[in-house]
């Protein structure tokens, strides 16, 4: 620890000699195994400032970690320092102004519990341990986005530590260009976000959580469900959103699973979803309950960690039956060692489309959904076969779709800035040059000046 004797730091410093190092260096995607010099667990923004200045002074590379859910592990690395804000978890609500301010380590589940017990819904994500800072910076998809917009559409202000170690404010009136860029460009590009202020949705009593399961499906049935799904999304009530997974698992074989929320009662929802419910094999479950209880059920489907490879792209047209059969066929055979392979649709539209593609850094607003391809394995010896399987199928998915979702990053991407940010690349580079002129904040797929 002599190396850190010049560091004025109140949080915990974990190095390879620490008993917790092996546990603490892990991120959610367990296929990522990196060995940092140290992990600096900040407990205040002053800790963040001191940690950043220390790394700059010592000329040591660093990464910023909030929840550890970056799919490619860009929040960690070998032979560098991790500036970890996950222990910064303060939440302060102002019901008079209808806002909530959180520190950068607050996770989805913590926000839902805090607000849900006070009667508020919130347009957060679905995985409980994702930090809202990373979720929001990349856009912020969730089951409430069709009604309330993406996470970035509900943000009012960021507090950010910049390349000088200075705390700056970014909102619509102050550093508005940075405020624009932070809404959709992903984490770690312009500074270290220490807090976020959101506007609150109106309080409500109940929502409907729904699940629809189609067991033992064949390719034709899966393609037909995809077709109904895509047509439904052309006219879908914005109070409804869902995630639809077409999968091939070791336990179940080929099946389909929908999970979603409706800001209304079950009987109205059944009329809206009738085209999906009348299909053979459909097993539907509807529960009219509090928002908090509904979101707890959504969160319960996520494991504590996985080994996986995935990415997601944006839909830009109605697909033919032939296209959908080919899409379904992508998962007909799992790669060696895979326990779960899926094509998943994440619903967009509704309020997401209310803003233009240049109003924030999130460019692909006119899409109806994100389509991802994924494989999960358990034994690390099968990692390369699974990664190759995903890469081959992404080649076909690129024919049908456009862009890539920055919160589902994909390390092999060439020209990644254009694919993540579309027509907003040039403006993002200008903001980068202004707020990080020495490229202090960088990682393998960061924005370049």
Order of alpha helices (4+ residues) and beta strands (2+ residues): beta-alpha-beta-alpha-beta-beta-beta-beta-alpha-alpha-alpha-beta-beta-alpha-beta-beta-alpha-beta-beta-alpha-alpha-beta-alpha-beta-alpha-beta-beta-alpha-beta-alpha-alpha
